């Protein structure tokens, strides 16, 4: 059997944690999902009707992402695979800080982070471009192992990782990431063609 000609990707943002609800900067810290976060995921899945059965659900190693991903599995034939390479972006020394406090302490950096997030990397953290390369590279590697001409695959990721991948699937610039984070929780469908995959792989090898 040859390589898939393309993929249907279903994208779901993992339910919120207490830090998300408190408007803290949340990166790699692994926190449980709140009841409200669980309810939002359940409601999103309740109204979700995939066109084709999902063969694989990919998620990170974080508790809230794995719990959200398990809620999406509707068949014993659907496989669940988690990978640390799909974890949320690292926020370094900003981790857990209230956004209002960060704005007060570092107004210049905070305002630039809001206006041009691709230009700001939190101290000891991970840049958006580094996270993008990690996430997309990992996703392409993981989905390349699926069988079938056009597999249906679900991705369940924490907010920043989800927003980075959503920008890529929408063919939007990563500087638009804040607009992504304002979206409501739902399961979205994207078509990922073989040519898009090969184009990204070529750019990655070329270091573009």
C-alpha positions in Angstrom: 0.0 0.0 0.0 1.4 3.4 -1.0 1.6 6.6 1.0 -1.6 8.5 1.7 -2.7 11.0 -1.0 -3.8 13.4 1.7 -5.4 13.6 5.2 -8.5 14.9 6.8 -7.4 16.5 10.0 -9.8 17.2 12.9 -8.4 19.7 15.3 -9.6 20.2 18.9 -8.3 22.5 21.6 -7.9 20.7 25.0 -10.1 22.0 27.8 -9.0 24.9 30.0 -7.1 24.6 33.2 -7.3 26.9 36.3 -4.4 28.9 34.9 -6.2 29.4 31.6 -9.3 30.6 33.5 -7.2 33.0 35.6 -5.5 34.5 32.5 -2.0 33.3 33.5 0.7 32.6 31.0 0.5 28.8 30.5 3.1 26.8 28.7 4.5 23.4 29.7 3.0 23.2 33.2 0.8 20.2 33.4 -2.5 21.0 35.2 -5.8 19.2 35.4 -8.8 20.3 33.3 -11.5 22.3 35.1 -15.1 21.2 35.1 -15.9 24.1 32.7 -13.1 23.0 30.4 -14.5 19.5 30.4 -18.0 20.7 29.7 -16.8 22.8 26.7 -15.0 19.8 25.2 -18.0 17.5 25.7 -20.3 20.1 24.1 -17.9 20.5 21.1 -17.7 16.7 20.6 -21.5 16.3 21.0 -22.1 18.5 18.0 -19.3 16.9 16.0 -20.1 14.5 13.1 -17.0 13.3 11.3 -17.4 12.6 7.6 -15.2 9.5 7.9 -14.3 7.4 10.9 -11.2 8.7 12.8 -8.4 6.1 12.6 -6.0 7.9 14.9 -6.1 10.6 17.7 -2.8 12.3 18.3 -2.2 14.3 21.5 0.5 15.4 23.9 1.5 13.9 27.2 -0.3 16.6 29.2 -3.1 15.5 31.4 -5.8 17.9 30.1 -4.9 17.1 26.5 -5.0 13.3 27.0 -8.3 13.6 28.9 -9.8 15.7 26.1 -8.5 13.3 23.5 -10.1 10.3 25.2 -13.4 12.1 25.1 -13.1 12.2 21.3 -12.6 8.5 20.8 -15.9 7.0 19.7 -14.8 3.7 18.4 -12.7 0.8 19.7 -10.9 0.9 16.3 -9.6 4.4 16.9 -6.1 4.4 18.2 -4.8 7.0 20.7 -1.2 8.1 20.6 0.4 10.7 22.8 3.8 12.2 22.3 5.8 14.7 24.4 6.8 16.4 21.1 3.2 17.7 20.9 3.4 19.4 24.3 2.5 23.0 24.7 5.0 25.8 23.9 7.6 26.5 26.7 7.0 29.9 28.4 10.2 29.9 30.4 10.3 32.4 33.3 6.9 33.8 32.3 5.2 30.5 33.2 2.3 30.9 35.6 2.5 34.7 35.7 -0.7 36.6 35.5 -0.9 38.5 32.2 -1.9 41.6 34.0 1.2 41.3 36.3 3.4 40.7 33.3 2.1 43.8 31.6 2.9 45.8 34.7 6.4 44.4 35.2 7.5 44.3 31.5 5.2 46.7 29.6 7.4 47.0 26.5 8.0 43.2 26.1 4.3 42.5 26.9 3.0 45.0 24.4 5.3 43.6 21.7 4.3 40.1 22.6 0.7 41.1 21.9 1.4 43.1 18.8 4.1 40.9 17.2 4.3 37.6 19.1 6.7 36.1 16.6 9.3 38.6 17.7 9.2 37.8 21.4 10.6 34.8 23.1 10.0 34.5 26.9 13.2 34.4 28.9 14.4 30.7 28.9 11.4 29.9 26.8 10.6 28.6 23.3 10.0 30.9 20.3 6.9 30.5 18.2 9.0 29.4 15.2 10.9 26.8 17.3 7.5 25.5 18.6 6.1 25.5 15.1 8.9 23.4 13.7 8.7 21.0 16.6 4.9 20.5 16.4 4.5 20.3 12.6 7.6 18.2 12.2 6.3 15.8 14.8 2.7 15.7 13.4 4.0 14.9 9.9 6.2 12.2 11.2 3.4 10.6 13.2 0.7 10.8 10.5 3.1 9.4 7.8 2.8 6.0 9.6 -1.0 5.8 9.1 -2.4 3.5 6.5 -5.1 4.1 3.8 -5.4 6.4 0.8 -6.9 9.3 2.8 -6.8 8.8 6.6 -8.9 10.8 9.0 -6.8 11.9 12.0 -7.7 14.0 15.1 -5.2 16.4 16.8 -5.9 17.4 20.4 -3.5 20.0 21.7 -3.1 22.6 24.5 -4.0 26.2 23.6 -0.7 27.6 22.3 0.2 24.4 20.5 -3.3 24.2 19.1 -3.2 27.8 17.9 0.2 27.3 16.2 -1.1 24.2 14.3 -4.3 26.0 13.4 -2.4 28.9 11.8 -0.5 26.3 9.7 -3.6 24.4 8.7 -5.3 27.7 7.8 -2.2 28.8 5.9 -2.1 31.9 8.1 1.0 33.7 9.4 2.0 32.8 12.9 1.8 36.4 13.9 -2.0 36.0 13.9 -1.9 33.5 16.8 -3.8 35.8 19.3 -6.8 35.7 16.9 -6.7 31.9 17.1 -6.7 31.9 20.8 -9.9 33.9 20.9 -11.8 31.2 19.1 -14.5 29.1 20.8 -13.9 25.4 21.5 -15.0 23.2 18.7 -13.8 20.4 16.4 -12.7 21.8 13.1 -12.0 19.9 9.9 -9.1 20.6 7.5 -7.9 18.9 4.4 -4.1 18.4 4.3 -2.9 17.5 0.8 0.2 15.4 0.0 1.6 18.5 -1.9 1.3 20.6 1.3 3.1 18.0 3.3 5.9 17.7 0.8 6.2 21.5 0.4 6.6 21.9 4.2 9.2 19.1 4.3 11.2 20.7 1.5 11.2 24.1 3.2 12.2 22.4 6.5 15.1 20.6 4.9 16.2 23.9 3.2 16.0 25.7 6.6 13.4 28.2 5.3 
